[in-house]
Amino acid sequence: MLEYAKTILPKVSFSEELFRKELVKCIGWVEPDKLEELSDWCFQTFGELYPDILNEAFSNVAA
């Protein structure tokens, strides 16, 4: 599912609302042991575009 997230998120990054919605879904789908990798990739890829969305989404993930 991590690879799926890496495919989908760039395609919806044109829309803040759609990006937020898909990111939350991806976080729910990705295997727990891959969450850190997803987080790192998201911050590297979209950190300048949507830092608030990323911080909010990943802060809600149970550690």
C-alpha positions in Angstrom: 0.0 0.0 0.0 3.0 2.3 0.4 3.6 2.2 -3.3 0.0 2.9 -4.0 0.2 6.0 -1.7 3.2 7.2 -3.6 1.2 6.9 -6.9 -2.0 8.5 -5.7 -0.8 11.5 -3.6 1.1 13.2 -6.4 -1.9 12.9 -8.7 -4.2 14.7 -6.2 -1.7 17.2 -4.9 -3.2 20.0 -7.1 -6.1 20.2 -4.6 -5.6 20.8 -0.9 -8.9 19.2 0.1 -8.4 16.2 -2.1 -4.8 15.8 -1.0 -5.9 15.9 2.7 -8.6 13.3 2.1 -6.4 10.9 0.2 -3.5 11.3 2.7 -5.8 10.3 5.6 -7.0 7.2 3.6 -3.4 6.3 2.8 -2.3 6.6 6.4 -5.2 4.2 7.3 -4.3 1.7 4.6 -0.5 1.5 4.9 1.0 -1.2 7.0 2.0 0.1 10.5 5.6 -0.7 10.0 5.6 1.5 6.9 4.1 4.6 8.4 7.5 6.2 9.2 8.6 5.6 5.6 5.3 7.2 4.3 5.8 10.1 6.6 9.4 10.7 5.5 8.4 10.5 1.9 5.4 12.8 2.3 7.5 15.5 4.1 10.2 15.3 1.5 7.8 15.4 -1.4 5.0 17.7 -0.2 6.6 19.4 2.9 6.8 22.8 1.2 3.4 22.6 -0.4 1.2 21.3 2.5 3.2 21.3 5.8 0.1 22.0 7.9 -1.8 19.1 6.4 1.1 16.7 6.9 1.8 17.8 10.5 -1.9 17.4 11.3 -2.3 14.0 9.6 0.8 12.4 11.0 0.3 13.8 14.5 -3.0 12.0 14.7 -1.3 8.6 14.0 -0.9 6.5 17.2 2.8 6.1 17.9 
